[in-house]
Every structure is written in structure tokens, then in C-alpha cells.
């Protein structure tokens, strides 16, 4: 049984400098440390099986239409007193 978790939703990434890519309904699979271990697109032959396996194991979250997946976005800021 897998310990990975999955999220299905719209993924934004920047494969090259200056390019913003929107990947609709992507399955992002990550391990217990939060590290992305796989990204599977709906046109991949294994997509349905991977989604089904994670869903059956209660380890899948489907994001709503107003939510985006932004891998690597780290909010590092502080507020001065």
C-alpha cells in the first residue's frame, strides 16, 4: 500500500525562464515529506488507475475550480513590529 498522497487540480509551473504553463487537471503525487514524486496528466494512460488507487486508499484530494497548485512557492516574509 502506498504512503503517497495525491492532489488533482490545475497546476501552474514555469518550465523555462519567462514561461508560465497551466496544466489542467494534473495529478500531483507527493510523499510524506511533501516532496513531489510524480506529476501525471489526464492524457497519460496510467492517470485513471493512479487516481483510482489513491482515491480508494483515501489519499486523494480534488481541488476546486478556484484553487491552483503552485509547486515550490515558498512564502518567506516577516512583519516588522
MOPAC internal coordinates of N, CA, C and O (Angstrom, degrees):
PM7 1SCF
backbone

  N    0.0000 0     0.00 0     0.00 0    0    0    0
  C    1.4450 1     0.00 0     0.00 0    1    0    0
  C    1.5236 1   110.01 1     0.00 0    2    1    0
  O    1.2310 1   121.22 1   -41.13 1    3    2    1
  N    1.3132 1   115.26 1   138.87 1    3    2    1
  C    1.4602 1   120.27 1  -177.15 1    5    3    2
  C    1.5296 1   111.71 1   -77.51 1    6    5    3
  O    1.2310 1   121.46 1   -31.36 1    7    6    5
  N    1.3216 1   114.80 1   148.64 1    7    6    5
  C    1.4598 1   119.10 1   171.36 1    9    7    6
  C    1.5168 1   109.58 1  -104.56 1   10    9    7
  O    1.2310 1   120.41 1   179.27 1   11   10    9
  N    1.3380 1   116.83 1    -0.73 1   11   10    9
  C    1.4572 1   120.33 1   178.21 1   13   11   10
  C    1.5216 1   110.25 1   -69.64 1   14   13   11
  O    1.2310 1   121.60 1   -21.77 1   15   14   13
  N    1.3090 1   114.54 1   158.23 1   15   14   13
  C    1.4628 1   122.46 1   174.54 1   17   15   14
  C    1.5159 1   107.41 1  -120.56 1   18   17   15
  O    1.2310 1   120.94 1   -21.65 1   19   18   17
  N    1.3192 1   115.81 1   158.35 1   19   18   17
  C    1.4534 1   120.05 1   178.92 1   21   19   18
  C    1.5084 1   111.67 1  -134.73 1   22   21   19
  O    1.2310 1   121.68 1   -28.36 1   23   22   21
  N    1.3206 1   114.38 1   151.64 1   23   22   21
  C    1.4540 1   122.63 1   176.04 1   25   23   22
  C    1.5231 1   106.66 1  -131.86 1   26   25   23
  O    1.2310 1   120.63 1   -49.30 1   27   26   25
  N    1.3249 1   116.40 1   130.70 1   27   26   25
  C    1.4574 1   121.25 1   175.00 1   29   27   26
  C    1.5171 1   107.90 1  -109.32 1   30   29   27
  O    1.2310 1   120.99 1   -54.16 1   31   30   29
  N    1.3132 1   115.71 1   125.84 1   31   30   29
  C    1.4507 1   120.62 1   179.51 1   33   31   30
  C    1.5134 1   110.68 1   179.58 1   34   33   31
  O    1.2310 1   120.98 1     6.72 1   35   34   33
  N    1.3186 1   115.73 1  -173.28 1   35   34   33
  C    1.4586 1   121.33 1   179.42 1   37   35   34
  C    1.5260 1   109.10 1   -82.77 1   38   37   35
  O    1.2310 1   121.26 1   -55.57 1   39   38   37
  N    1.3205 1   115.20 1   124.43 1   39   38   37
  C    1.4614 1   123.25 1  -175.42 1   41   39   38
  C    1.5209 1   109.09 1  -106.87 1   42   41   39
  O    1.2310 1   120.67 1   -49.82 1   43   42   41
  N    1.3198 1   116.33 1   130.18 1   43   42   41
  C    1.4657 1   121.19 1   172.37 1   45   43   42
  C    1.5143 1   108.07 1  -108.90 1   46   45   43
  O    1.2310 1   120.76 1   -48.23 1   47   46   45
  N    1.3274 1   116.16 1   131.77 1   47   46   45
  C    1.4557 1   119.57 1   174.83 1   49   47   46
  C    1.5218 1   109.06 1  -145.35 1   50   49   47
  O    1.2310 1   121.20 1    -8.20 1   51   50   49
  N    1.3030 1   115.32 1   171.80 1   51   50   49
  C    1.4604 1   121.87 1   179.28 1   53   51   50
  C    1.5256 1   107.87 1  -126.74 1   54   53   51
  O    1.2310 1   120.46 1   -89.81 1   55   54   53
  N    1.3445 1   116.72 1    90.19 1   55   54   53
  C    1.4632 1   119.56 1  -176.84 1   57   55   54
  C    1.5293 1   113.16 1   -66.58 1   58   57   55
  O    1.2310 1   120.33 1   150.87 1   59   58   57
  N    1.3275 1   116.97 1   -29.13 1   59   58   57
  C    1.4636 1   121.45 1   176.34 1   61   59   58
  C    1.5265 1   108.47 1  -139.86 1   62   61   59
  O    1.2310 1   120.66 1   -23.00 1   63   62   61
  N    1.3015 1   116.35 1   157.00 1   63   62   61
  C    1.4552 1   122.00 1  -179.55 1   65   63   62
  C    1.5276 1   110.43 1   -54.96 1   66   65   63
  O    1.2310 1   121.13 1   -52.76 1   67   66   65
  N    1.3225 1   115.45 1   127.24 1   67   66   65
  C    1.4479 1   120.71 1   177.04 1   69   67   66
  C    1.5116 1   115.82 1    87.68 1   70   69   67
  O    1.2310 1   119.88 1  -179.91 1   71   70   69
  N    1.3175 1   117.83 1     0.09 1   71   70   69
  C    1.4641 1   121.11 1  -179.72 1   73   71   70
  C    1.5280 1   110.38 1  -118.19 1   74   73   71
  O    1.2310 1   120.99 1   -54.80 1   75   74   73
  N    1.3154 1   115.72 1   125.20 1   75   74   73
  C    1.4621 1   121.70 1   174.77 1   77   75   74
  C    1.5170 1   107.51 1  -106.21 1   78   77   75
  O    1.2310 1   120.57 1   -56.66 1   79   78   77
  N    1.3199 1   116.51 1   123.34 1   79   78   77
  C    1.4596 1   121.68 1  -177.57 1   81   79   78
  C    1.5183 1   109.47 1  -112.12 1   82   81   79
  O    1.2310 1   120.90 1   -44.97 1   83   82   81
  N    1.3287 1   115.88 1   135.03 1   83   82   81
  C    1.4584 1   122.77 1   174.80 1   85   83   82
  C    1.5195 1   107.41 1  -105.74 1   86   85   83
  O    1.2310 1   120.69 1   -56.91 1   87   86   85
  N    1.3252 1   116.29 1   123.09 1   87   86   85
  C    1.4642 1   121.58 1   179.95 1   89   87   86
  C    1.5265 1   107.34 1  -116.97 1   90   89   87
  O    1.2310 1   121.01 1   -77.86 1   91   90   89
  N    1.3289 1   115.68 1   102.14 1   91   90   89
  C    1.4662 1   122.61 1  -174.30 1   93   91   90
  C    1.5262 1   111.90 1   -71.37 1   94   93   91
  O    1.2310 1   120.89 1   -43.16 1   95   94   93
  N    1.3278 1   115.90 1   136.84 1   95   94   93
  C    1.4703 1   123.69 1   173.88 1   97   95   94
  C    1.5207 1   113.91 1    54.83 1   98   97   95
  O    1.2310 1   120.57 1  -140.55 1   99   98   97
  N    1.3201 1   116.52 1    39.45 1   99   98   97
  C    1.4652 1   121.78 1   178.52 1  101   99   98
  C    1.5310 1   110.14 1   -75.14 1  102  101   99
  O    1.2310 1   120.86 1   -34.20 1  103  102  101
  N    1.3149 1   115.96 1   145.80 1  103  102  101
  C    1.4627 1   121.86 1   169.35 1  105  103  102
  C    1.5154 1   107.06 1   -97.80 1  106  105  103
  O    1.2310 1   120.86 1   -63.86 1  107  106  105
  N    1.3267 1   115.97 1   116.14 1  107  106  105
  C    1.4600 1   121.37 1   176.76 1  109  107  106
  C    1.5244 1   106.71 1  -105.48 1  110  109  107
  O    1.2310 1   121.10 1   -58.85 1  111  110  109
  N    1.3257 1   115.50 1   121.15 1  111  110  109
  C    1.4675 1   121.55 1  -178.27 1  113  111  110
  C    1.5206 1   107.84 1  -107.65 1  114  113  111
  O    1.2310 1   121.00 1   -48.78 1  115  114  113
  N    1.3343 1   115.70 1   131.22 1  115  114  113
  C    1.4518 1   119.19 1   179.89 1  117  115  114
  C    1.5215 1   110.60 1  -136.45 1  118  117  115
  O    1.2310 1   121.42 1   -23.18 1  119  118  117
  N    1.3382 1   114.89 1   156.82 1  119  118  117
  C    1.4614 1   120.35 1  -178.16 1  121  119  118
  C    1.5254 1   110.63 1   -88.39 1  122  121  119
  O    1.2310 1   120.99 1     3.35 1  123  122  121
  N    1.3214 1   115.71 1  -176.65 1  123  122  121
  C    1.4649 1   120.50 1  -176.43 1  125  123  122
  C    1.5290 1   113.51 1   -65.08 1  126  125  123
  O    1.2310 1   120.33 1   160.99 1  127  126  125
  N    1.3353 1   116.97 1   -19.01 1  127  126  125
  C    1.4624 1   120.94 1   177.61 1  129  127  126
  C    1.5282 1   112.11 1   -88.09 1  130  129  127
  O    1.2310 1   120.39 1   175.98 1  131  130  129
  N    1.3386 1   116.86 1    -4.02 1  131  130  129
  C    1.4555 1   120.89 1  -178.88 1  133  131  130
  C    1.5127 1   114.20 1    88.56 1  134  133  131
  O    1.2310 1   120.32 1  -173.82 1  135  134  133
  N    1.3188 1   117.00 1     6.18 1  135  134  133
  C    1.4572 1   121.21 1   178.50 1  137  135  134
  C    1.5257 1   109.95 1   -79.52 1  138  137  135
  O    1.2310 1   120.67 1   -49.95 1  139  138  137
  N    1.3235 1   116.33 1   130.05 1  139  138  137
  C    1.4620 1   120.06 1   177.50 1  141  139  138
  C    1.5192 1   108.43 1   -69.20 1  142  141  139
  O    1.2310 1   120.93 1   -54.96 1  143  142  141
  N    1.3303 1   115.82 1   125.04 1  143  142  141
  C    1.4651 1   120.31 1  -179.95 1  145  143  142
  C    1.5188 1   112.18 1  -109.09 1  146  145  143
  O    1.2310 1   119.85 1   165.95 1  147  146  145
  N    1.3421 1   117.89 1   -14.05 1  147  146  145
  C    1.4596 1   120.23 1   179.01 1  149  147  146
  C    1.5222 1   109.78 1  -166.63 1  150  149  147
  O    1.2310 1   121.05 1   -31.30 1  151  150  149
  N    1.3075 1   115.61 1   148.70 1  151  150  149
  C    1.4650 1   123.03 1   170.42 1  153  151  150
  C    1.5198 1   105.94 1  -128.44 1  154  153  151
  O    1.2310 1   120.75 1   -57.43 1  155  154  153
  N    1.3201 1   116.17 1   122.57 1  155  154  153
  C    1.4610 1   121.61 1  -176.44 1  157  155  154
  C    1.5218 1   108.19 1  -121.59 1  158  157  155
  O    1.2310 1   121.03 1   -52.60 1  159  158  157
  N    1.3202 1   115.63 1   127.40 1  159  158  157
  C    1.4572 1   120.84 1  -179.00 1  161  159  158
  C    1.5327 1   110.32 1   -93.89 1  162  161  159
  O    1.2310 1   120.17 1   -24.85 1  163  162  161
  N    1.3408 1   117.28 1   155.15 1  163  162  161
  C    1.4674 1   121.08 1  -176.52 1  165  163  162
  C    1.5310 1   114.24 1   -57.63 1  166  165  163
  O    1.2310 1   119.57 1   154.47 1  167  166  165
  N    1.3213 1   118.42 1   -25.53 1  167  166  165
  C    1.4688 1   119.82 1   179.48 1  169  167  166
  C    1.5287 1   113.37 1   -84.36 1  170  169  167
  O    1.2310 1   120.30 1   177.91 1  171  170  169
  N    1.3341 1   117.03 1    -2.09 1  171  170  169
  C    1.4653 1   121.27 1   176.03 1  173  171  170
  C    1.5260 1   108.80 1   -76.18 1  174  173  171
  O    1.2310 1   119.42 1   -46.08 1  175  174  173
  N    1.3381 1   118.71 1   133.92 1  175  174  173
  C    1.4632 1   121.04 1  -178.14 1  177  175  174
  C    1.5362 1   114.85 1   -58.27 1  178  177  175
  O    1.2310 1   119.58 1   157.46 1  179  178  177
  N    1.3281 1   118.41 1   -22.54 1  179  178  177
  C    1.4675 1   120.71 1  -178.70 1  181  179  178
  C    1.5244 1   112.87 1   -92.85 1  182  181  179
  O    1.2310 1   120.03 1   175.95 1  183  182  181
  N    1.3409 1   117.55 1    -4.05 1  183  182  181
  C    1.4596 1   121.19 1  -174.39 1  185  183  182
  C    1.5273 1   112.36 1   -55.27 1  186  185  183
  O    1.2310 1   119.63 1   125.61 1  187  186  185
  N    1.3177 1   118.31 1   -54.39 1  187  186  185
  C    1.4725 1   121.76 1  -175.59 1  189  187  186
  C    1.5260 1   111.38 1   -60.51 1  190  189  187
  O    1.2310 1   120.17 1   138.27 1  191  190  189
  N    1.3201 1   117.28 1   -41.73 1  191  190  189
  C    1.4686 1   120.77 1  -179.55 1  193  191  190
  C    1.5209 1   111.10 1   -67.44 1  194  193  191
  O    1.2310 1   120.13 1   138.97 1  195  194  193
  N    1.3241 1   117.35 1   -41.03 1  195  194  193
  C    1.4732 1   120.47 1   179.82 1  197  195  194
  C    1.5264 1   110.57 1   -64.83 1  198  197  195
  O    1.2310 1   120.61 1   135.72 1  199  198  197
  N    1.3420 1   116.44 1   -44.28 1  199  198  197
  C    1.4586 1   120.53 1   178.32 1  201  199  198
  C    1.5243 1   110.12 1   -62.14 1  202  201  199
  O    1.2310 1   120.39 1   134.77 1  203  202  201
  N    1.3166 1   116.86 1   -45.23 1  203  202  201
  C    1.4611 1   121.44 1  -179.58 1  205  203  202
  C    1.5267 1   111.55 1   -61.33 1  206  205  203
  O    1.2310 1   120.19 1   134.67 1  207  206  205
  N    1.3267 1   117.24 1   -45.33 1  207  206  205
  C    1.4723 1   121.14 1  -179.74 1  209  207  206
  C    1.5278 1   111.36 1   -61.09 1  210  209  207
  O    1.2310 1   120.49 1   134.15 1  211  210  209
  N    1.3332 1   116.68 1   -45.85 1  211  210  209
  C    1.4641 1   119.87 1   179.96 1  213  211  210
  C    1.5190 1   111.24 1   -67.48 1  214  213  211
  O    1.2310 1   120.42 1   141.67 1  215  214  213
  N    1.3303 1   116.80 1   -38.33 1  215  214  213
  C    1.4640 1   120.91 1   179.54 1  217  215  214
  C    1.5245 1   110.69 1   -65.77 1  218  217  215
  O    1.2310 1   120.29 1   136.17 1  219  218  217
  N    1.3214 1   117.05 1   -43.83 1  219  218  217
  C    1.4677 1   121.58 1   178.55 1  221  219  218
  C    1.5238 1   111.16 1   -61.09 1  222  221  219
  O    1.2310 1   120.65 1   143.49 1  223  222  221
  N    1.3264 1   116.36 1   -36.51 1  223  222  221
  C    1.4681 1   121.32 1   179.44 1  225  223  222
  C    1.5319 1   112.03 1   -82.04 1  226  225  223
  O    1.2310 1   120.29 1  -175.24 1  227  226  225
  N    1.3370 1   117.06 1     4.76 1  227  226  225
  C    1.4584 1   122.39 1  -178.36 1  229  227  226
  C    1.5303 1   111.48 1    57.95 1  230  229  227
  O    1.2310 1   120.80 1  -140.08 1  231  230  229
  N    1.3374 1   116.08 1    39.92 1  231  230  229
  C    1.4595 1   122.10 1  -178.05 1  233  231  230
  C    1.5281 1   111.09 1  -126.10 1  234  233  231
  O    1.2310 1   121.32 1  -151.20 1  235  234  233
  N    1.3491 1   115.08 1    28.80 1  235  234  233
  C    1.4591 1   120.36 1  -179.02 1  237  235  234
  C    1.5141 1   109.70 1  -127.92 1  238  237  235
  O    1.2310 1   121.34 1   -42.32 1  239  238  237
  N    1.3240 1   115.04 1   137.68 1  239  238  237
  C    1.4619 1   120.64 1   174.07 1  241  239  238
  C    1.5202 1   107.75 1  -122.89 1  242  241  239
  O    1.2310 1   120.76 1   -48.48 1  243  242  241
  N    1.3153 1   116.16 1   131.52 1  243  242  241
  C    1.4643 1   121.82 1   176.55 1  245  243  242
  C    1.5264 1   107.33 1  -103.97 1  246  245  243
  O    1.2310 1   121.55 1   -58.89 1  247  246  245
  N    1.3176 1   114.65 1   121.11 1  247  246  245
  C    1.4508 1   120.06 1  -177.40 1  249  247  246
  C    1.5152 1   110.79 1   -83.91 1  250  249  247
  O    1.2310 1   120.82 1   -28.41 1  251  250  249
  N    1.3053 1   116.04 1   151.59 1  251  250  249
  C    1.4547 1   121.29 1   178.99 1  253  251  250
  C    1.5204 1   112.28 1   -75.91 1  254  253  251
  O    1.2310 1   121.36 1    -6.46 1  255  254  253
  N    1.3101 1   115.00 1   173.54 1  255  254  253
  C    1.4674 1   121.44 1  -176.69 1  257  255  254
  C    1.5259 1   112.99 1   -65.47 1  258  257  255
  O    1.2310 1   119.69 1   156.59 1  259  258  257
  N    1.3089 1   118.20 1   -23.41 1  259  258  257
  C    1.4607 1   121.61 1  -177.24 1  261  259  258
  C    1.5325 1   113.04 1   -94.21 1  262  261  259
  O    1.2310 1   120.02 1  -171.60 1  263  262  261
  N    1.3308 1   117.58 1     8.40 1  263  262  261
  C    1.4600 1   122.13 1  -175.27 1  265  263  262
  C    1.5239 1   109.57 1  -114.96 1  266  265  263
  O    1.2310 1   120.50 1   -41.23 1  267  266  265
  N    1.3274 1   116.64 1   138.77 1  267  266  265
  C    1.4570 1   122.14 1   178.78 1  269  267  266
  C    1.5253 1   110.52 1  -120.14 1  270  269  267
  O    1.2310 1   121.08 1   -32.10 1  271  270  269
  N    1.3075 1   115.55 1   147.90 1  271  270  269
  C    1.4632 1   121.82 1   173.51 1  273  271  270
  C    1.5266 1   106.74 1   -96.21 1  274  273  271
  O    1.2310 1   120.64 1   -57.30 1  275  274  273
  N    1.3292 1   116.39 1   122.70 1  275  274  273
  C    1.4599 1   122.18 1  -179.12 1  277  275  274
  C    1.5258 1   108.87 1  -123.39 1  278  277  275
  O    1.2310 1   119.79 1   -97.56 1  279  278  277
  N    1.3223 1   118.01 1    82.44 1  279  278  277
  C    1.4645 1   119.34 1  -176.90 1  281  279  278
  C    1.5270 1   111.78 1   -65.11 1  282  281  279
  O    1.2310 1   121.71 1   -42.27 1  283  282  281
  N    1.2980 1   114.34 1   137.73 1  283  282  281
  C    1.4546 1   120.37 1   176.97 1  285  283  282
  C    1.5144 1   114.47 1    83.40 1  286  285  283
  O    1.2310 1   119.84 1   177.79 1  287  286  285
  N    1.3155 1   117.90 1    -2.21 1  287  286  285
  C    1.4619 1   119.88 1   177.76 1  289  287  286
  C    1.5227 1   108.45 1   -74.86 1  290  289  287
  O    1.2310 1   121.03 1   -64.28 1  291  290  289
  N    1.3026 1   115.64 1   115.72 1  291  290  289
  C    1.4557 1   120.68 1  -179.44 1  293  291  290
  C    1.5202 1   108.00 1  -120.27 1  294  293  291
  O    1.2310 1   120.34 1   -57.59 1  295  294  293
  N    1.2876 1   116.96 1   122.41 1  295  294  293
  C    1.4524 1   122.60 1  -178.72 1  297  295  294
  C    1.5325 1   108.28 1   -90.30 1  298  297  295
  O    1.2310 1   121.37 1   -85.25 1  299  298  297
  N    1.3195 1   114.99 1    94.75 1  299  298  297
  C    1.4651 1   120.63 1   179.97 1  301  299  298
  C    1.5279 1   109.14 1  -108.53 1  302  301  299
  O    1.2310 1   121.01 1   -87.15 1  303  302  301
  N    1.3003 1   115.67 1    92.85 1  303  302  301
  C    1.4448 1   119.86 1   176.36 1  305  303  302
  C    1.5175 1   109.21 1  -149.78 1  306  305  303
  O    1.2310 1   121.21 1   -16.15 1  307  306  305
  N    1.3010 1   115.30 1   163.85 1  307  306  305
  C    1.4508 1   119.19 1   175.44 1  309  307  306
  C    1.5216 1   109.07 1  -138.31 1  310  309  307
  O    1.2310 1   121.35 1   -10.19 1  311  310  309
  N    1.2855 1   115.02 1   169.81 1  311  310  309
  C    1.4581 1   121.02 1  -179.62 1  313  311  310
  C    1.5278 1   108.57 1  -116.35 1  314  313  311
  O    1.2310 1   121.44 1   -51.59 1  315  314  313
  N    1.2837 1   114.85 1   128.41 1  315  314  313
  C    1.4626 1   119.15 1   178.33 1  317  315  314
  C    1.5348 1   108.57 1   -73.13 1  318  317  315
  O    1.2310 1   121.10 1   -32.47 1  319  318  317
  N    1.3332 1   115.49 1   147.53 1  319  318  317
  C    1.4770 1   118.02 1   179.00 1  321  319  318
  C    1.5153 1   112.10 1   -65.94 1  322  321  319
  O    1.2310 1   120.10 1   180.00 1  323  322  321

